[in-house]
Amino acid sequence: MAARTETKRKSSTLKIRTILVPVDFSDNSSHALMSASELAARFGAQITLIHVLEPAPFMSGYETLPYKVSDKQLELTAQTELEALAVRFVDPAVETKQVLRKGKAHHEIVRAAKQLNADLLVISTHGYTGLKHTLLGSTAERVVRHAGCPVLVLRTSDR
């Protein structure tokens, strides 16, 4: 064994400068944000929180009804909640930004990761299985499939 020559490996240091964290305001996404905050603090990275407002197809055609919440109000509420999450769950020493998008969640998350040159995406999953997974699909699964950067998927379980 001593006769084996060691090959020199290129020293590669993992560089994480920008972490994108999609949030849906669930407890699971808050846990993912806390994990991303720890990573950002260790690597000296910044965090960008993203929330995607998806169109509600069942409301199509009912835009004039008085009980409908305006798109502007939804945006203001989501922006306020994003800012509150950043204050509550991100280390104050970590630089944070908030991004609000409209569209299909997985498309907008992947698009934002590319536009921001994200080095890492940290996303939570609800861990749906069976019929619930079939009916609701998995945004995290679609993001993993299409993202151009590494994706850390965190599952919060009741166990």
N, C-alpha and C positions, 0 to 999 in steps of 0.2 A: 504494500500500500504506500510505503514511503517513496517509492519510485514514481508515483503519480505526480504529474506536474499540475500545479494549480493554474487554472485559467483566470486571468484578471477579469473581474466583472466591472462594468462601468458602475460607478457610484451613482445611484439614482435616489434623489431625495424627493419625497412626496411633497409637492407644493400645492397647498390649498389656499387660494386667495379669496374666492367668492363661493359662498354656499347658498343655494336656492332652496327655500323651504316652503312648499305648498301647504296652505292651511285651509281647513274648512270649518274652523272654530269648534271642532270637537275636542274632547279630552285627549284623544289619540294624537291629533296634530299638535296639541300643546306639549305633549311628551316628546314628540319629534323635534319641536322647536327647542326644548331644553337640551336635548342631546346635541343638536346642531350648535347651540350656544357654547357648550363645553368644547366641541371640536374647534369652533372659531376662536375661542380664547387660547387654545393650545397652539393653533397654527397661525395666529395673528390674522385671521381672515375676517371678511365682512359677511354679514347675512342679509339676504334679500328675501323678505316674506312675500309670497304671492297668493292672492285669492282670486278665483275665477268665478264671475257671476255667469251662470249658465241660463240661457233663455228657458222659460217655462212653457213648453209646447201646449200644455192644457189651457193656458190663458190666452192663446192666440184667438183673436176675434173679439175678445172681451175688454179691450183696452179702454173703452169709454165708460165702463162701469165705475161708479164712484168709490167702491171699496178697494179698488186696485191700488197698491202702493206704487208710487212713481219710481221709475228707473233711477232718477236722481236721488231719491230718498234711500233706495237700496245701496247705491254707491257711497253716499255719505255715511250710512250706518256701517258698511263694510270697511271703509277707510278708518273710521273711528275705532272699530274693533281691532283692525290690524295694528294700529298705533298702540292700543292698550296691551295687546299681546307682546309686542316688542318691549314695552316697559316692564311688563310683569315677568316674562320668561327669559329675556336675553340679558346676559351679563352687561352691565353699563359700560364696560370698557370695550365692548364689541360694537363696531359701527354697523348700523342697520338701516335698511331702506325698505319701503313698502311699495308693492306694485299691485294694481288692481286691473284685471283684464275681463273682457266679456267674450264668451264663446264656449266651446267644449273644453272641459278642464284639461284633459290629457294633451290636446293640441296646443293650448295656450301655455301650459307648463313647459312642454318640450321647446316651443318657439322662444319662450322667455329665457330658458337655459342657454339656448344658442346665441340669442342676442346679447345676453349679459356675459357670455364666455364663462359660464359657471364651471367651476372645477369639480363640484360635487352637488348632488341633489339629495336632500334628506326628506323622505316622505313617509307618512304613516299609512298603515292599512287597517281596515276594520276587521280583517280576518274572516270575511264572509265565506261560507262554504255552501255547497248544495244549491238549492233552489234560489236562496237569497243572492248568492254570487251570480247565478245565471240571469236573474232578473235585473240586478243592479249593476252587474259588471264590476270591473275593478280599475279605477283610475290609476292606481299604483302599478298594476300589471301592464297597462298600456304605456305608461311613462317609461317603465323599465325597457319595454320592447323598442321604443322609438328614441330614447334620449341618446345624445351624442357624448355624454359624460358619465362618469360613474354615478350609480344611484344606490344609496343606502336606504333600504326599506325596513322600517321599524314596526313591529307588531306589538301592541299592548294587549296582554291577555289578562283574563280574570284569575288565572291560576297563580 
